[in-house]
Amino acid sequence: MTCGNDAYNEGKGKVHGMSSGARAAIVLLLLGSLTATTALPRTAVGSGFRLDTVEAKARKLAAEPFVADSERVPTWLREVSYDEWRDIRFRPDESIWRSAKLRFEMQLFHPGLYYDRPIDISIVEAAGTRPLPFSPNLFDYGRNEFASRVPQDVGFAGFRLHYPLNRPDYKDELIAFLGASYFRALGKTNVFGISARGLAIDTALPSGEEFPYFKEFWLVRPTKDAREVAIYALLDSPRVTGAYRFVIHPGDDTKVDVETRLFLREAVGKLGIAPLTSMFFSGENTLERPIDYRPEVHDSDGLLIALGTGEWIWRPVSNPARLRVSAFAAERVAGFGLLQRDRNFENYQDLETHAQQRPSVWIEPRGDWGKGHVELIEIPTNNETNDNIVAFWVPEAVPAPGEPITFSYRTTWYGENTTRPPAGRVEATRHDRGTLENGHRLVVDFAGKALAALPPDTVIEGVVGITPVDGAEAHVVEQQVLKNTITGRWRLTLQVQTDREGPVELRAFLRKGTDVLTETWSYIIEP
């Protein structure tokens, strides 16, 4: 069983979800309601604990002024180096529930460095709720010599659950909550990559982003043979509080059911529901590639959206020259997610990060979230250590401060999935300057079982729409669709001429007669 922090950070020195300070500043500079629908695990002990209990705390907290809780972590501990913090390792023999031989075990993260807001953790059992006390004796401090200076009541930075995900005799890391409201989970054979968050507030607005954080957790002790576990959390920030319940179902695809009840202390500019945060440094659609032996470097390569109308939209993500915010309006959204579609090691050549095994995450609303839009934020970055891709749902209407805001949804963490969407999908987007003055050539490959079965002489139409933005002028000069008889995919090639005065949005799909064969490809050409 992994006992250090290395697996969570996955060898790249990445730090996901620091609660405040340096990372928040770096990210900033780069830059429907329903009732409960998810039942508690029937195999949980002490299931008398309810979300209503946490909701009462959140409601009370929202009526009080916000109080930052970082004083418990001494200044010297917040100033340790990344290597010093990473060298602090939880002792595996101290794992919670190990002696009871449950399927689930819990290990803890030490505060310090970016993680300057300690959290309180309690265990919910049949006899009641008991706090989990911090002790330096739970940790191996490695080469560090400051163990005796650590306060006995400093609290934890976060925790992770282990579970026999890949084989029955070994408990793999399953899910980790660490920093602000971030959490990351794994399906079978996945490695850590993309992160989810409890909430996003004012992301990419000129006023600056606010980072809520989970300040308290309650974990319901599962029974010996339980295959799911429930976690409750209390969220706090200067303008929002919230009560959360997570029900985690490990498997080939790990599912995390989330229910949230939010309370505003005061109005916010933008509320991001079910936020996802990932990294895209370079890929096959990058015009100016960095000098790097790896053909592609990313944790996710696109945003997929399922609209209530039945349309599926695929937007390849990029590392833009300037901050880019895209909104996809919807009367009703059936799902959205940041995906790692490319599962071919040959396209990454990275023996350390195993990018081809990074999970995709799909958000599936429970109930009708009402009108709003899926927002995609792409932030310029000059290295791969920054999580520069963000996606979330923005509701059109937000209740006034004091009124509850409730959302429920399922997050699915998975590898390959060819059923989402059910029709043909975009497998690759390639972009160069083509053969035209002020031109761009786009080569889009579509794949799918039904597409592969069509003979090469089938008449397939590429339905292309082009929308210049901010007064720009652009038009499609050439387009063709043909079958790649080597791969079985169908290729749409476009040459677009622009006047360089503004961005251009392209949309395209393949059609045979009146039958739509694929999802809709959506793409932005910057001037």
NUNUKE-208709 format. One record per residue (C-alpha): x, y, z. Coordinates in steps of 0.2 Angstrom, whole numbers, plus 5000, padded with zeros to 4 digits. Each point is the difference from the previous one (the first is absolute). Layout:
N
<site px="X" py="Y" pz="Z"/>
...
This chain:
527
<site px="5000" py="5000" pz="5000"/>
<site px="5007" py="5017" pz="4996"/>
<site px="5003" py="5010" pz="5015"/>
<site px="5008" py="5016" pz="4994"/>
<site px="4994" py="5015" pz="4991"/>
<site px="5008" py="4995" pz="4983"/>
<site px="4986" py="4991" pz="4993"/>
<site px="4988" py="5014" pz="5003"/>
<site px="5011" py="5012" pz="4991"/>
<site px="5005" py="4987" pz="4987"/>
<site px="5018" py="5004" pz="4998"/>
<site px="4998" py="5017" pz="4991"/>
<site px="5002" py="5011" pz="5016"/>
<site px="4982" py="5005" pz="4997"/>
<site px="4991" py="5007" pz="5015"/>
<site px="4981" py="5000" pz="4997"/>
<site px="4988" py="5011" pz="5010"/>
<site px="5011" py="5010" pz="5012"/>
<site px="4989" py="5009" pz="5011"/>
<site px="5006" py="5017" pz="4999"/>
<site px="5015" py="5011" pz="4997"/>
<site px="5013" py="4997" pz="4986"/>
<site px="4990" py="4987" pz="4990"/>
<site px="4984" py="5011" pz="5000"/>
<site px="5009" py="5015" pz="4995"/>
<site px="5009" py="4991" pz="4986"/>
<site px="4983" py="4993" pz="4993"/>
<site px="4992" py="5017" pz="5002"/>
<site px="5014" py="5009" pz="4991"/>
<site px="4999" py="4988" pz="4986"/>
<site px="4985" py="5003" pz="4997"/>
<site px="4870" py="4952" pz="5025"/>
<site px="4998" py="4993" pz="5016"/>
<site px="4994" py="4983" pz="5006"/>
<site px="4998" py="4989" pz="5016"/>
<site px="5011" py="4986" pz="5005"/>
<site px="4999" py="4985" pz="4989"/>
<site px="5016" py="4990" pz="5005"/>
<site px="4996" py="4987" pz="5013"/>
<site px="5013" py="4997" pz="5014"/>
<site px="5010" py="4984" pz="4998"/>
<site px="4990" py="4986" pz="5008"/>
<site px="5016" py="4992" pz="5006"/>
<site px="5005" py="5015" pz="5011"/>
<site px="5002" py="5000" pz="5018"/>
<site px="4992" py="5014" pz="5010"/>
<site px="4989" py="5005" pz="4985"/>
<site px="4990" py="5011" pz="5012"/>
<site px="5011" py="5014" pz="4995"/>
<site px="4992" py="5011" pz="4987"/>
<site px="5004" py="5014" pz="4988"/>
<site px="4987" py="5010" pz="5010"/>
<site px="5013" py="5001" pz="5015"/>
<site px="5013" py="5008" pz="4989"/>
<site px="4988" py="5011" pz="4992"/>
<site px="4995" py="5007" pz="5016"/>
<site px="5018" py="5004" pz="5003"/>
<site px="5002" py="5008" pz="4983"/>
<site px="4985" py="5011" pz="5003"/>
<site px="5006" py="5006" pz="5017"/>
<site px="5017" py="5003" pz="4993"/>
<site px="4993" py="5011" pz="4985"/>
<site px="4992" py="5011" pz="5013"/>
<site px="5016" py="5004" pz="5008"/>
<site px="5016" py="5010" pz="4994"/>
<site px="5013" py="4989" pz="4991"/>
<site px="5015" py="4996" pz="5010"/>
<site px="5016" py="4993" pz="4992"/>
<site px="5006" py="4985" pz="5009"/>
<site px="5019" py="5000" pz="4995"/>
<site px="5007" py="5006" pz="5017"/>
<site px="5001" py="4982" pz="5006"/>
<site px="5014" py="4996" pz="4988"/>
<site px="5015" py="5009" pz="5005"/>
<site px="5009" py="5011" pz="4988"/>
<site px="5016" py="4990" pz="4999"/>
<site px="4990" py="4984" pz="4995"/>
<site px="4991" py="5010" pz="4986"/>
<site px="5018" py="5005" pz="4994"/>
<site px="5007" py="4983" pz="4998"/>
<site px="5006" py="4995" pz="4983"/>
<site px="4990" py="4988" pz="4988"/>
<site px="5013" py="4986" pz="5003"/>
<site px="4999" py="5002" pz="5019"/>
<site px="4981" py="4999" pz="5000"/>
<site px="5000" py="4985" pz="4988"/>
<site px="5012" py="4991" pz="5011"/>
<site px="4987" py="5000" pz="5014"/>
<site px="4991" py="4983" pz="4998"/>
<site px="4986" py="4993" pz="5009"/>
<site px="5004" py="4983" pz="5009"/>
<site px="4990" py="4986" pz="4991"/>
<site px="4998" py="4990" pz="5015"/>
<site px="4990" py="5015" pz="5008"/>
<site px="4987" py="4999" pz="4986"/>
<site px="4983" py="5003" pz="5006"/>
<site px="4989" py="4983" pz="4999"/>
<site px="5016" py="4990" pz="4996"/>
<site px="4998" py="4990" pz="5017"/>
<site px="4982" py="4996" pz="4996"/>
<site px="5005" py="4993" pz="4983"/>
<site px="4987" py="5010" pz="4990"/>
<site px="5001" py="5002" pz="4982"/>
<site px="5003" py="5019" pz="5002"/>
<site px="5014" py="5008" pz="5009"/>
<site px="5004" py="5018" pz="5003"/>
<site px="5017" py="5009" pz="5001"/>
<site px="5003" py="5018" pz="5004"/>
<site px="5010" py="5015" pz="4993"/>
<site px="5011" py="5011" pz="5011"/>
<site px="4997" py="5019" pz="4999"/>
<site px="5013" py="5012" pz="4994"/>
<site px="5007" py="5008" pz="4984"/>
<site px="4984" py="5005" pz="4990"/>
<site px="4988" py="4991" pz="5011"/>
<site px="4999" py="5013" pz="5014"/>
<site px="4982" py="4997" pz="5005"/>
<site px="4998" py="4985" pz="5012"/>
<site px="4984" py="4990" pz="4999"/>
<site px="4992" py="4990" pz="5014"/>
<site px="4995" py="4982" pz="4996"/>
<site px="4987" py="4989" pz="5010"/>
<site px="4995" py="4982" pz="4998"/>
<site px="4981" py="4996" pz="5001"/>
<site px="4997" py="4983" pz="5008"/>
<site px="4986" py="4991" pz="5007"/>
<site px="5004" py="5006" pz="5018"/>
<site px="5001" py="5018" pz="4994"/>
<site px="5012" py="5013" pz="4992"/>
<site px="5018" py="5001" pz="5006"/>
<site px="5013" py="5013" pz="4995"/>
<site px="5016" py="4993" pz="4992"/>
<site px="5014" py="5008" pz="5010"/>
<site px="5016" py="5006" pz="4991"/>
<site px="5017" py="4994" pz="5006"/>
<site px="5017" py="5001" pz="4993"/>
<site px="5002" py="4982" pz="5005"/>
<site px="4989" py="4996" pz="4985"/>
<site px="5013" py="5006" pz="4988"/>
<site px="5018" py="4995" pz="4995"/>
<site px="5009" py="5017" pz="4997"/>
<site px="5014" py="4992" pz="4990"/>
<site px="5016" py="5011" pz="4999"/>
<site px="4991" py="5014" pz="5008"/>
<site px="5005" py="5005" pz="5017"/>
<site px="4985" py="5010" pz="5006"/>
<site px="4989" py="4987" pz="5006"/>
<site px="5001" py="5005" pz="5018"/>
<site px="4995" py="5018" pz="4995"/>
<site px="4983" py="4995" pz="4992"/>
<site px="4986" py="5005" pz="5012"/>
<site px="4990" py="4986" pz="5007"/>
<site px="4983" py="5008" pz="4994"/>
<site px="5005" py="5007" pz="4983"/>
<site px="4987" py="4989" pz="4991"/>
<site px="5001" py="4991" pz="4983"/>
<site px="5002" py="5007" pz="4983"/>
<site px="4989" py="4986" pz="4992"/>
<site px="4998" py="4982" pz="4998"/>
<site px="4999" py="4986" pz="4987"/>
<site px="4990" py="4983" pz="4999"/>
<site px="5008" py="4984" pz="4995"/>
<site px="4990" py="4985" pz="4992"/>
<site px="5005" py="4984" pz="4991"/>
<site px="4996" py="5008" pz="4983"/>
<site px="5011" py="4990" pz="4988"/>
<site px="5003" py="4984" pz="5010"/>
<site px="4993" py="4992" pz="5015"/>
<site px="5016" py="4999" pz="5010"/>
<site px="5005" py="5018" pz="4999"/>
<site px="4992" py="5016" pz="5005"/>
<site px="5003" py="5014" pz="4987"/>
<site px="4997" py="5018" pz="5002"/>
<site px="4982" py="5004" pz="4996"/>
<site px="4996" py="5018" pz="5004"/>
<site px="5009" py="5014" pz="5008"/>
<site px="4993" py="5017" pz="5008"/>
<site px="5014" py="5012" pz="5001"/>
<site px="5001" py="5019" pz="4999"/>
<site px="4985" py="5012" pz="4999"/>
<site px="4985" py="4990" pz="4994"/>
<site px="5010" py="4989" pz="4988"/>
<site px="4999" py="4981" pz="4998"/>
<site px="5006" py="4987" pz="4988"/>
<site px="4994" py="4982" pz="4997"/>
<site px="5006" py="4986" pz="4990"/>
<site px="4991" py="4986" pz="4990"/>
<site px="5009" py="4983" pz="4997"/>
<site px="5017" py="5002" pz="4992"/>
<site px="4999" py="5019" pz="5001"/>
<site px="5014" py="5011" pz="5007"/>
<site px="4997" py="5017" pz="5008"/>
<site px="4997" py="5015" pz="4988"/>
<site px="4984" py="5011" pz="4999"/>
<site px="4993" py="5007" pz="5016"/>
<site px="4982" py="5004" pz="5005"/>
<site px="4995" py="5014" pz="5012"/>
<site px="4985" py="5003" pz="5011"/>
<site px="4997" py="5017" pz="4993"/>
<site px="5007" py="5014" pz="4990"/>
<site px="4997" py="5019" pz="5003"/>
<site px="5004" py="5014" pz="4988"/>
<site px="5012" py="4990" pz="4990"/>
<site px="5008" py="5010" pz="4986"/>
<site px="4991" py="5016" pz="5005"/>
<site px="5010" py="5017" pz="5002"/>
<site px="4995" py="5001" pz="5018"/>
<site px="5010" py="4984" pz="5004"/>
<site px="4996" py="4982" pz="5004"/>
<site px="4995" py="4995" pz="5018"/>
<site px="5005" py="4982" pz="5005"/>
<site px="4988" py="4992" pz="5012"/>
<site px="5007" py="4986" pz="5011"/>
<site px="4994" py="4985" pz="5009"/>
<site px="5003" py="5003" pz="5019"/>
<site px="4992" py="4985" pz="5008"/>
<site px="4997" py="4982" pz="4994"/>
<site px="4989" py="4986" pz="5007"/>
<site px="5004" py="4982" pz="4994"/>
<site px="4987" py="4987" pz="5003"/>
<site px="5008" py="4984" pz="5005"/>
<site px="4996" py="4986" pz="4987"/>
<site px="4996" py="4982" pz="5005"/>
<site px="5013" py="4987" pz="4996"/>
<site px="4993" py="4995" pz="4983"/>
<site px="4994" py="5017" pz="4995"/>
<site px="5004" py="5005" pz="4982"/>
<site px="4996" py="5018" pz="5002"/>
<site px="5003" py="5014" pz="5013"/>
<site px="4992" py="5016" pz="5005"/>
<site px="5009" py="5016" pz="5004"/>
<site px="4993" py="5017" pz="5006"/>
<site px="5008" py="5017" pz="4999"/>
<site px="4998" py="5018" pz="5006"/>
<site px="5005" py="5013" pz="4987"/>
<site px="5005" py="5018" pz="5005"/>
<site px="5006" py="5016" pz="4991"/>
<site px="4998" py="5018" pz="5002"/>
<site px="4983" py="5000" pz="4990"/>
<site px="4994" py="4982" pz="5000"/>
<site px="4997" py="4986" pz="5012"/>
<site px="4994" py="4982" pz="4995"/>
<site px="4996" py="4983" pz="5006"/>
<site px="5006" py="4985" pz="4989"/>
<site px="4997" py="4982" pz="4999"/>
<site px="5011" py="4988" pz="4990"/>
<site px="4996" py="4982" pz="4997"/>
<site px="5014" py="4991" pz="4992"/>
<site px="4998" py="4984" pz="4989"/>
<site px="5017" py="4993" pz="4995"/>
<site px="5001" py="4990" pz="4984"/>
<site px="5006" py="4999" pz="4982"/>
<site px="4992" py="5017" pz="4999"/>
<site px="5000" py="5008" pz="5018"/>
<site px="4984" py="5010" pz="5003"/>
<site px="4998" py="5013" pz="5013"/>
<site px="4983" py="5006" pz="5004"/>
<site px="5000" py="5018" pz="5006"/>
<site px="4986" py="5010" pz="5008"/>
<site px="5003" py="5018" pz="5006"/>
<site px="4990" py="5013" pz="5009"/>
<site px="5007" py="5018" pz="4999"/>
<site px="4997" py="5016" pz="5009"/>
<site px="5006" py="5017" pz="4994"/>
<site px="5007" py="5012" pz="5013"/>
<site px="4999" py="5013" pz="4986"/>
<site px="4998" py="5000" pz="4981"/>
<site px="5013" py="4993" pz="4989"/>
<site px="5004" py="5005" pz="4982"/>
<site px="5000" py="4982" pz="4993"/>
<site px="4996" py="4983" pz="5008"/>
<site px="5009" py="4985" pz="4993"/>
<site px="4991" py="4984" pz="5004"/>
<site px="5009" py="4983" pz="4998"/>
<site px="5016" py="5008" pz="4995"/>
<site px="5014" py="4990" pz="4992"/>
<site px="5018" py="5005" pz="4999"/>
<site px="5013" py="4993" pz="4988"/>
<site px="5016" py="5003" pz="4990"/>
<site px="5004" py="5002" pz="4982"/>
<site px="5017" py="5006" pz="4995"/>
<site px="5001" py="4994" pz="4981"/>
<site px="4992" py="4988" pz="4988"/>
<site px="4996" py="4996" pz="4982"/>
<site px="4991" py="5016" pz="4998"/>
<site px="5014" py="5011" pz="5007"/>
<site px="5006" py="5011" pz="4986"/>
<site px="5017" py="5005" pz="5008"/>
<site px="5006" py="4985" pz="5009"/>
<site px="5013" py="5001" pz="5014"/>
<site px="5017" py="4992" pz="4998"/>
<site px="4995" py="4983" pz="5009"/>
<site px="5004" py="4982" pz="4996"/>
<site px="4982" py="4996" pz="5004"/>
<site px="4987" py="5003" pz="4986"/>
<site px="4986" py="5005" pz="5012"/>
<site px="4999" py="5005" pz="5018"/>
<site px="4983" py="5001" pz="5009"/>
<site px="4989" py="4992" pz="5013"/>
<site px="4984" py="5004" pz="4989"/>
<site px="4998" py="5003" pz="4982"/>
<site px="4982" py="5006" pz="4998"/>
<site px="4984" py="5006" pz="5008"/>
<site px="4985" py="4989" pz="4996"/>
<site px="4982" py="5006" pz="5002"/>
<site px="4983" py="4991" pz="4999"/>
<site px="4986" py="5012" pz="4997"/>
<site px="4982" py="4996" pz="5005"/>
<site px="4996" py="5002" pz="4981"/>
<site px="5010" py="4984" pz="4997"/>
<site px="5014" py="5009" pz="4992"/>
<site px="5018" py="4996" pz="5005"/>
<site px="5014" py="5013" pz="4999"/>
<site px="5019" py="4997" pz="5000"/>
<site px="5011" py="5015" pz="5003"/>
<site px="5019" py="4995" pz="4999"/>
<site px="5009" py="5011" pz="5014"/>
<site px="5016" py="5009" pz="4997"/>
<site px="5014" py="5011" pz="5008"/>
<site px="4994" py="5017" pz="4993"/>
<site px="5011" py="5015" pz="4998"/>
<site px="4988" py="5010" pz="5011"/>
<site px="4986" py="4996" pz="5013"/>
<site px="4985" py="4992" pz="4991"/>
<site px="4983" py="4998" pz="5007"/>
<site px="4987" py="4990" pz="4990"/>
<site px="4982" py="4998" pz="5005"/>
<site px="4988" py="4986" pz="4993"/>
<site px="4982" py="5005" pz="5004"/>
<site px="4987" py="4987" pz="5004"/>
<site px="4982" py="4999" pz="5005"/>
<site px="5004" py="4984" pz="5008"/>
<site px="5017" py="4991" pz="5001"/>
<site px="5000" py="4981" pz="5000"/>
<site px="5019" py="4999" pz="5005"/>
<site px="5017" py="5007" pz="4997"/>
<site px="5018" py="4995" pz="5003"/>
<site px="5019" py="5003" pz="4997"/>
<site px="5006" py="4984" pz="4991"/>
<site px="5017" py="4992" pz="4996"/>
<site px="4994" py="4992" pz="4984"/>
<site px="5018" py="4996" pz="4993"/>
<site px="5005" py="4984" pz="5008"/>
<site px="5015" py="4996" pz="4989"/>
<site px="5017" py="5000" pz="5009"/>
<site px="5008" py="5004" pz="4983"/>
<site px="4992" py="5017" pz="5001"/>
<site px="5008" py="5004" pz="5017"/>
<site px="5016" py="4990" pz="5001"/>
<site px="5001" py="5004" pz="5019"/>
<site px="5005" py="4986" pz="5011"/>
<site px="4998" py="5011" pz="5016"/>
<site px="4983" py="5008" pz="4999"/>
<site px="4991" py="4986" pz="4990"/>
<site px="4988" py="5013" pz="4992"/>
<site px="4991" py="4987" pz="4990"/>
<site px="4993" py="4993" pz="5017"/>
<site px="4994" py="5017" pz="5007"/>
<site px="4981" py="4999" pz="5004"/>
<site px="4986" py="5009" pz="4991"/>
<site px="4987" py="5007" pz="5011"/>
<site px="4981" py="5001" pz="4995"/>
<site px="4988" py="5010" pz="5009"/>
<site px="4982" py="4994" pz="5000"/>
<site px="4986" py="5011" pz="5008"/>
<site px="4987" py="4993" pz="5011"/>
<site px="4984" py="5008" pz="4996"/>
<site px="4998" py="5016" pz="4989"/>
<site px="5013" py="5013" pz="5004"/>
<site px="4990" py="5013" pz="4990"/>
<site px="5007" py="5013" pz="4988"/>
<site px="5018" py="5004" pz="4999"/>
<site px="5016" py="4997" pz="4991"/>
<site px="5015" py="4989" pz="5001"/>
<site px="5015" py="5011" pz="5001"/>
<site px="5018" py="4995" pz="4994"/>
<site px="5015" py="5010" pz="5006"/>
<site px="5017" py="4998" pz="4991"/>
<site px="5014" py="5009" pz="5009"/>
<site px="5017" py="5003" pz="4991"/>
<site px="5014" py="4991" pz="5008"/>
<site px="5019" py="4998" pz="4996"/>
<site px="5002" py="4983" pz="5009"/>
<site px="4990" py="4984" pz="5004"/>
<site px="5000" py="5003" pz="5019"/>
<site px="4985" py="5012" pz="4999"/>
<site px="4982" py="4994" pz="5000"/>
<site px="4994" py="5012" pz="4986"/>
<site px="4984" py="4992" pz="4994"/>
<site px="4984" py="5002" pz="5010"/>
<site px="4982" py="4995" pz="4996"/>
<site px="4984" py="5002" pz="5010"/>
<site px="4981" py="5003" pz="4999"/>
<site px="4994" py="5018" pz="5003"/>
<site px="4982" py="5002" pz="5005"/>
<site px="4990" py="5014" pz="4992"/>
<site px="4991" py="5004" pz="5016"/>
<site px="5008" py="5000" pz="5017"/>
<site px="4989" py="5003" pz="5016"/>
<site px="5004" py="5015" pz="5011"/>
<site px="5011" py="4998" pz="5015"/>
<site px="4993" py="4990" pz="5014"/>
<site px="4989" py="4989" pz="4989"/>
<site px="5006" py="4982" pz="4997"/>
<site px="5007" py="4995" pz="4983"/>
<site px="5000" py="4981" pz="4997"/>
<site px="5008" py="4989" pz="4987"/>
<site px="5002" py="4982" pz="4998"/>
<site px="5011" py="4990" pz="4987"/>
<site px="5011" py="4985" pz="4997"/>
<site px="5018" py="5001" pz="4995"/>
<site px="5007" py="4985" pz="4991"/>
<site px="5019" py="4998" pz="4999"/>
<site px="5005" py="4988" pz="4986"/>
<site px="5012" py="4995" pz="4986"/>
<site px="4994" py="4995" pz="4982"/>
<site px="4981" py="5002" pz="4996"/>
<site px="4994" py="4999" pz="4983"/>
<site px="4981" py="5002" pz="5004"/>
<site px="5002" py="5018" pz="5005"/>
<site px="4994" py="5006" pz="4988"/>
<site px="4990" py="4986" pz="4992"/>
<site px="5003" py="5005" pz="4982"/>
<site px="5017" py="5004" pz="4992"/>
<site px="5013" py="5011" pz="5009"/>
<site px="5014" py="5011" pz="4997"/>
<site px="5017" py="4990" pz="5002"/>
<site px="5012" py="5013" pz="4995"/>
<site px="5001" py="5019" pz="4995"/>
<site px="5015" py="5006" pz="4991"/>
<site px="5004" py="5018" pz="4996"/>
<site px="5013" py="5008" pz="4989"/>
<site px="5001" py="5016" pz="4988"/>
<site px="4995" py="4990" pz="4985"/>
<site px="5004" py="5007" pz="4982"/>
<site px="4990" py="5017" pz="5000"/>
<site px="5005" py="5017" pz="5005"/>
<site px="4993" py="5004" pz="5017"/>
<site px="4994" py="4982" pz="5000"/>
<site px="4997" py="4986" pz="5012"/>
<site px="4999" py="4981" pz="4996"/>
<site px="4990" py="4989" pz="5012"/>
<site px="5000" py="4982" pz="4998"/>
<site px="4987" py="4991" pz="5011"/>
<site px="4999" py="4981" pz="5001"/>
<site px="4983" py="4992" pz="5005"/>
<site px="4999" py="4982" pz="5007"/>
<site px="4987" py="4988" pz="5004"/>
<site px="4994" py="4982" pz="4996"/>
<site px="4986" py="5006" pz="4989"/>
<site px="5012" py="5012" pz="4991"/>
<site px="5013" py="4986" pz="4998"/>
<site px="4988" py="4989" pz="4992"/>
<site px="4995" py="5012" pz="4986"/>
<site px="5009" py="4997" pz="4983"/>
<site px="5013" py="5013" pz="4994"/>
<site px="4989" py="5005" pz="4985"/>
<site px="4985" py="5004" pz="5012"/>
<site px="4995" py="5018" pz="4998"/>
<site px="5003" py="5009" pz="5016"/>
<site px="4997" py="5018" pz="5002"/>
<site px="5009" py="5012" pz="5012"/>
<site px="4988" py="5012" pz="5007"/>
<site px="5010" py="5016" pz="5004"/>
<site px="4995" py="5016" pz="5009"/>
<site px="5012" py="5015" pz="5002"/>
<site px="4997" py="5015" pz="5012"/>
<site px="5012" py="5014" pz="5000"/>
<site px="5000" py="5009" pz="5016"/>
<site px="5003" py="5019" pz="5004"/>
<site px="4999" py="5006" pz="4982"/>
<site px="5012" py="4987" pz="4993"/>
<site px="4998" py="4994" pz="4982"/>
<site px="5003" py="4981" pz="4996"/>
<site px="4994" py="4987" pz="4988"/>
<site px="5003" py="4982" pz="4995"/>
<site px="5010" py="4999" pz="4984"/>
<site px="5001" py="4981" pz="4999"/>
<site px="4993" py="4985" pz="5008"/>
<site px="4999" py="4981" pz="4997"/>
<site px="4995" py="4984" pz="5008"/>
<site px="5009" py="4984" pz="4997"/>
<site px="5002" py="4983" pz="5009"/>
<site px="5017" py="4996" pz="5007"/>
<site px="5001" py="4981" pz="4994"/>
<site px="5015" py="4997" pz="5012"/>
<site px="4991" py="5005" pz="5016"/>
<site px="4981" py="4999" pz="4995"/>
<site px="4997" py="5018" pz="5005"/>
<site px="4993" py="5013" pz="4989"/>
<site px="5009" py="5016" pz="4998"/>
<site px="4993" py="5018" pz="4998"/>
<site px="5013" py="5012" pz="4993"/>
<site px="4997" py="5019" pz="5000"/>
<site px="5010" py="5015" pz="4994"/>
<site px="4994" py="5016" pz="5008"/>
<site px="5005" py="5017" pz="4995"/>
<site px="4999" py="5014" pz="5013"/>
<site px="5004" py="5019" pz="5000"/>
<site px="5009" py="4998" pz="5017"/>
<site px="4989" py="5013" pz="5008"/>
<site px="4991" py="4989" pz="5013"/>
<site px="4997" py="4982" pz="5005"/>
<site px="4989" py="4988" pz="4989"/>
<site px="4989" py="4986" pz="5007"/>
<site px="4998" py="4984" pz="4989"/>
<site px="4987" py="4986" pz="5002"/>
<site px="4999" py="4985" pz="4990"/>
<site px="4993" py="4982" pz="5000"/>
<site px="4998" py="4986" pz="4987"/>
<site px="4984" py="4996" pz="4992"/>
<site px="4994" py="4986" pz="4988"/>
<site px="4984" py="5006" pz="4991"/>
<site px="4989" py="5006" pz="5015"/>
<site px="5009" py="4989" pz="5013"/>
<site px="5012" py="5009" pz="5012"/>
<site px="5014" py="4988" pz="5002"/>
<site px="5011" py="5009" pz="5013"/>
<site px="5001" py="5012" pz="5015"/>
<site px="5003" py="5018" pz="4996"/>
<site px="5018" py="5006" pz="4999"/>
<site px="5002" py="5018" pz="5007"/>
<site px="5016" py="5009" pz="4998"/>
<site px="5007" py="5018" pz="5002"/>
<site px="5013" py="5008" pz="4988"/>
<site px="5009" py="5014" pz="5009"/>
<site px="5007" py="5015" pz="4989"/>
